[in-house]
Amino acid sequence: MRGSSQPMVDGDRFHLPSVNACCSKVLDLQVRPLSAYPAAMKASRLPALIPIAAILAFALILLFMGREPICRCGTVKLWHGIVNSSENSQHITDWYSFSHIIHGFIFYGLLHFAGRRFSFGTRLLAAILIEGVWEVFENTDFIINRYREATISLDYYGDSVLNSVFDIVAMVAGFYAASRLPVLATIIIAVIFELVVGYLIRDNLTLNIIMLLWPLDAIKQWQAAG
């Protein structure tokens, strides 16, 4: 074949490939310096790292606050579904993970209208900052005691750092889902989450907000009877 660098046989004579052809192959395989690539390619990974760094920063803040890294029981569970227990809000996911997904729905909607001129990544980072600040505030003595006094969460002593990190991850999942789903579908999913979780554990995001801001004895008694 013309242009081939493979050895060729011509009658009784054996021909080696051209030296120039071999050298050109080697030169084509040389490693190019990083400076030879466009700056956009080198910076493409940066936006993805910023949200991750923000989540890790909140994890460090919670650790410095004295929060438990994982459940005091010494185990890590993918799911813990017993609300009235000391292990609630200590593992990777639980019933309240659905509330954090709804947080993502809400943040996407608000930031879509309030910050439409900003990129998706910037709005996602803003949502992570809001959620992270809430996780820090939620694990202060003020909010922990508020939950214990005003709700049925008598065994609540704050979230583990692991649980807080995955609460933020759940919010990110909700934020991303809201960016892909039609508005009506997002609303329907949020309503289903609230109804199903409210029915199963007598608590959800709506009731959580009500009992945190305006505790009602009727709701507390209904929850305690569950």
Secondary structure as UniProt FT lines:
FT   TURN            2..3
FT   STRAND          8..10
FT   TURN            11..12
FT   STRAND          13..15
FT   HELIX           19..28
FT   HELIX           34..36
FT   HELIX           39..43
FT   TURN            44..45
FT   HELIX           46..64
FT   TURN            65..66
FT   TURN            72..73
FT   TURN            86..89
FT   TURN            95..96
FT   HELIX           97..114
FT   TURN            116..117
FT   HELIX           120..138
FT   HELIX           141..150
FT   TURN            154..155
FT   HELIX           161..180
FT   HELIX           183..201
FT   HELIX           205..213
FT   HELIX           217..224
//
